[in-house]
Amino acid sequence: MITENDLARINALARKSKAEGLTQDEIQEQKILRQKYIQAVRANLRSQLDQIDVIGPDGTVENLGEKHDSKKAGCGD
């Protein structure tokens, strides 16, 4: 889970990067925080998809989360 402090730090590092550049430690911290943020966004999207059901033209009900899982399994990932 990403916290408000994490978001504030991401923004601070982005501003500093544009203004004066980052140290190697700050670049690594920024990379870790961005990965954490992306994971949180993906988890949120997954949760939303799991709550959505689509009714097809033939009346079948398909859950978007399950639909995504079956496509992912078929790709060999």
N, CA and C of each residue as an Amber inpcrd file, in Angstrom:
protein
   231
   0.8380000  -1.1820000   0.0000000   0.0000000   0.0000000   0.0000000
   0.8790000   1.2410000   0.0000000   0.4540000   2.2310000  -0.7350000
   1.2070000   3.4810000  -0.8220000   0.5890000   4.4940000   0.1400000
   1.4200000   5.1910000   0.8450000   0.9440000   6.1540000   1.8380000
   1.0490000   7.5820000   1.2900000   0.4450000   8.4930000   2.0070000
   0.5470000   9.9100000   1.6410000   2.0060000  10.3710000   1.6920000
   2.7550000   9.8450000   2.6640000   4.1760000  10.2010000   2.7630000
   4.9490000   9.7140000   1.5420000   4.6090000   8.5140000   1.0490000
   5.2640000   7.9850000  -0.1480000   4.9660000   8.8810000  -1.3520000
   3.7110000   9.2820000  -1.4940000   3.3350000  10.1630000  -2.6080000
   4.0500000  11.5120000  -2.5090000   4.1220000  12.0440000  -1.3190000
   4.8070000  13.3220000  -1.1220000   6.2860000  13.1970000  -1.4800000
   6.8820000  12.0710000  -1.1060000   8.3090000  11.8540000  -1.4080000
   8.5250000  11.6820000  -2.9160000   7.6190000  10.9580000  -3.5850000
   7.7080000  10.8000000  -5.0430000   7.6800000  12.1770000  -5.7070000
   6.7510000  13.0120000  -5.2760000   6.6240000  14.3560000  -5.8500000
   7.8450000  15.2240000  -5.5380000   8.3610000  15.1150000  -4.3220000
   9.5380000  15.9000000  -3.9520000  10.7490000  15.4870000  -4.7910000
  10.9130000  14.1850000  -4.9780000  12.0320000  13.7180000  -5.7960000
  11.8740000  14.1370000  -7.2560000  10.6510000  14.1320000  -7.7480000
  10.4090000  14.5670000  -9.1310000  10.7620000  16.0480000  -9.2980000
  10.3470000  16.8670000  -8.3370000  10.6730000  18.2980000  -8.4010000
  12.1760000  18.5230000  -8.3180000  12.8380000  17.8090000  -7.4150000
  14.2790000  17.9640000  -7.2510000  15.0130000  17.4940000  -8.5030000
  14.5190000  16.4280000  -9.1140000  15.1380000  15.9020000 -10.3280000
  15.1270000  16.9390000 -11.4410000  14.0090000  17.6500000 -11.5740000
  13.8970000  18.6750000 -12.6080000  14.7370000  19.9020000 -12.2780000
  14.8140000  20.2480000 -11.0010000  15.4810000  21.4760000 -10.5950000
  17.0040000  21.3400000 -10.5590000  17.4860000  20.2840000  -9.9050000
  18.9360000  20.2100000  -9.6990000  19.5330000  18.8300000  -9.9230000
  18.7270000  17.8320000 -10.1160000  19.2450000  16.4820000 -10.3080000
  19.2320000  15.7020000  -9.0010000  19.3520000  14.3910000  -9.1240000
  19.2980000  13.5110000  -7.9650000  20.6150000  12.7710000  -7.7740000
  20.8840000  12.4170000  -6.5270000  22.0360000  11.5690000  -6.2380000
  21.6780000  10.1320000  -6.6150000  22.6590000   9.2690000  -6.6470000
  22.4070000   7.8640000  -6.9780000  21.4530000   7.2250000  -5.9680000
  21.6140000   7.5560000  -4.6930000  20.7110000   7.0170000  -3.6670000
  19.2740000   7.4930000  -3.8860000  19.1240000   8.7590000  -4.2630000
  17.7910000   9.2980000  -4.5130000  17.1690000   8.6820000  -5.7670000
  17.9830000   8.4320000  -6.7780000  17.4820000   7.7760000  -7.9870000
  16.9630000   6.3880000  -7.6530000  17.6980000   5.6630000  -6.8330000
  17.2720000   4.3220000  -6.4240000  15.9870000   4.3960000  -5.5910000
  15.9220000   5.3500000  -4.6700000  14.7160000   5.5290000  -3.8540000
  13.5130000   5.8560000  -4.7380000  13.7180000   6.7290000  -5.7230000
  12.6440000   7.1110000  -6.6310000  12.1480000   5.8870000  -7.4110000
  13.0720000   5.0610000  -7.8580000  12.7130000   3.8590000  -8.6070000
  11.8700000   2.9150000  -7.7470000  12.2740000   2.7080000  -6.5070000
  11.5400000   1.8250000  -5.5900000  10.1480000   2.3780000  -5.3050000
  10.0670000   3.6850000  -5.0400000   8.7750000   4.3030000  -4.7580000
   7.8400000   4.2420000  -5.9690000   8.3900000   4.4280000  -7.1600000
   7.5630000   4.3440000  -8.3720000   7.0340000   2.9310000  -8.5790000
   7.8840000   1.9300000  -8.3260000   7.4360000   0.5400000  -8.4430000
   6.3220000   0.2410000  -7.4430000   6.4850000   0.7400000  -6.2340000
   5.4680000   0.5620000  -5.2010000   4.1470000   1.2140000  -5.6240000
   4.2370000   2.4050000  -6.2250000   3.0520000   3.1140000  -6.6920000
   2.3540000   2.3340000  -7.8080000   3.1180000   1.8360000  -8.7530000
   2.5480000   1.0640000  -9.8680000   1.8660000  -0.1980000  -9.3490000
   2.4730000  -0.8670000  -8.3860000   1.8570000  -2.0590000  -7.7970000
   0.5280000  -1.7080000  -7.1370000   0.4690000  -0.5700000  -6.4670000
  -0.7710000  -0.1490000  -5.8080000  -1.8620000   0.1490000  -6.8400000
  -1.4910000   0.7950000  -7.9360000  -2.4620000   1.1080000  -8.9950000
  -2.9930000  -0.1830000  -9.6130000  -2.0950000  -1.1230000  -9.8730000
  -2.5240000  -2.4050000 -10.4560000  -3.4450000  -3.1700000  -9.5130000
  -3.1270000  -3.1610000  -8.2230000  -3.9750000  -3.8490000  -7.2460000
  -5.3580000  -3.2020000  -7.1860000  -5.3890000  -1.8790000  -7.2560000
  -6.6610000  -1.1650000  -7.2490000  -7.4830000  -1.5170000  -8.4960000
  -6.8410000  -1.5380000  -9.6500000  -7.5290000  -1.8900000 -10.8880000
  -8.0490000  -3.3220000 -10.8290000  -7.2430000  -4.2360000 -10.3230000
  -7.6560000  -5.6390000 -10.1880000  -8.8990000  -5.7340000  -9.3120000
  -8.9120000  -5.0050000  -8.2070000 -10.0570000  -5.0020000  -7.3010000
 -11.3080000  -4.4840000  -8.0040000 -11.1540000  -3.4350000  -8.8010000
 -12.2870000  -2.8840000  -9.5330000 -12.7950000  -3.8640000 -10.5850000
 -11.8820000  -4.5070000 -11.3160000 -12.2870000  -5.4660000 -12.3400000
 -13.0230000  -6.6510000 -11.7330000 -12.5860000  -7.0780000 -10.5550000
 -13.2250000  -8.2140000  -9.8950000 -14.6640000  -7.9140000  -9.4970000
 -15.0280000  -6.6370000  -9.4410000 -16.3750000  -6.2440000  -9.0480000
 -17.3110000  -6.0070000 -10.2360000 -16.7810000  -6.1250000 -11.4650000
 -17.5770000  -5.7960000 -12.6520000 -17.9830000  -7.0720000 -13.3830000
 -19.2750000  -7.2020000 -13.6200000 -19.8120000  -8.2910000 -14.4260000
 -20.3920000  -7.6980000 -15.7040000 -20.1260000  -8.3670000 -16.8170000
 -20.6330000  -7.9280000 -18.1130000 -21.6390000  -8.9690000 -18.5940000
 -22.7960000  -8.4820000 -19.0290000 -23.8230000  -9.3780000 -19.5660000
 -23.6960000  -9.3580000 -21.0890000 -23.4360000 -10.5310000 -21.6570000
 -23.2750000 -10.6580000 -23.0960000 -24.6070000 -10.6200000 -23.8210000
 -24.5590000 -10.5210000 -25.1510000 -25.7820000 -10.4720000 -25.9530000
 -26.6540000 -11.7140000 -25.7830000 -26.0230000 -12.8350000 -25.4610000
 -26.7800000 -14.0720000 -25.2800000 -27.2570000 -14.2570000 -23.8440000
 -27.0060000 -13.2670000 -22.9790000 -27.4620000 -13.3270000 -21.5970000
 -26.4630000 -13.9130000 -20.6190000 -25.2930000 -14.3320000 -21.1110000
 -24.2850000 -14.8800000 -20.2040000 -23.6390000 -13.7580000 -19.4010000
 -23.2700000 -14.0710000 -18.1870000 -22.6300000 -13.1070000 -17.3040000
 -21.1570000 -13.4950000 -17.1740000 -20.2960000 -12.5170000 -17.4260000
 -18.8600000 -12.7690000 -17.3630000 -18.2160000 -11.7210000 -16.4630000
 -17.4260000 -12.1840000 -15.5150000 -16.7080000 -11.2850000 -14.6160000
 -15.4370000 -10.8200000 -15.3210000 -15.1870000  -9.5090000 -15.3370000
 -14.0150000  -8.9860000 -16.0340000 -12.7110000  -9.4410000 -15.4010000
 -12.6720000  -9.5800000 -14.0990000 -11.4650000 -10.0710000 -13.4350000
 -11.1330000 -11.4840000 -13.8580000 -12.1410000 -12.3460000 -13.9230000
 -11.9250000 -13.7220000 -14.3560000 -11.5500000 -13.7670000 -15.8290000
 -12.1620000 -12.8920000 -16.6200000 -11.8560000 -12.8390000 -18.0480000
 -10.3890000 -12.4700000 -18.2450000  -9.9060000 -11.5070000 -17.4850000
  -8.5120000 -11.0900000 -17.5820000  -7.5830000 -12.2360000 -17.1820000
  -7.9290000 -12.9440000 -16.1100000  -7.0970000 -14.0560000 -15.6570000
  -6.9900000 -15.1420000 -16.7160000  -8.0940000 -15.4440000 -17.3990000
  -8.0520000 -16.4980000 -18.4120000  -7.2200000 -16.0700000 -19.6240000
  -7.2760000 -14.8050000 -20.0010000  -6.4530000 -14.3250000 -21.1080000
  -4.9790000 -14.3660000 -20.7310000  -4.6750000 -13.9910000 -19.5000000
  -3.2870000 -13.9780000 -19.0390000  -2.7370000 -15.4010000 -19.0090000
  -3.5350000 -16.3670000 -18.5670000  -3.0910000 -17.7580000 -18.5080000
  -2.8500000 -18.3080000 -19.9080000  -3.6250000 -17.8600000 -20.8720000
  -3.4750000 -18.3290000 -22.2420000  -2.2520000 -17.7610000 -22.9560000
  -1.6980000 -16.6820000 -22.4300000  -0.5430000 -16.0420000 -23.0750000
   0.7680000 -16.6970000 -22.6980000   0.7590000 -17.5540000 -21.6810000
   1.9920000 -18.1900000 -21.2620000   2.8480000 -17.3320000 -20.3500000
   2.2510000 -16.2870000 -19.7600000   2.9980000 -15.4150000 -18.8360000
   3.2100000 -16.0380000 -17.5000000
